[in-house]
């Protein structure tokens, strides 16, 4: 696994989600408290951009259908729902390890 610098610690604030790229992959980078998380940017259900979503504790919530994914494990915490139609998520969210070296944020790809 190769670690790629994607941002500096000053480029993201607690509670924020930002788009980054590492190893040719489009990812999201989130800060929750003092922890940093990286995951695929597209929702595994309908492919919506999760950078436009919100954080709920240590999870990211899809802005389109409110599916909720744990950022540490990628596991589905809440299945998608559009209006009154309840659905099943296709798969968990792919996550990537994040390392902090000095003021650099590195993602393993």
Secondary structure, DSSP 8 states (H G I E B T S, - for coil): --EEEEEEGGG--TT-EEEEEETTEEEEEEEETTEEEEEESB-TTT--BGGGSEEETTEEE-TTT--EEETTT--EEE--EETTEE---SS---EE-EEEETTEEEEE-
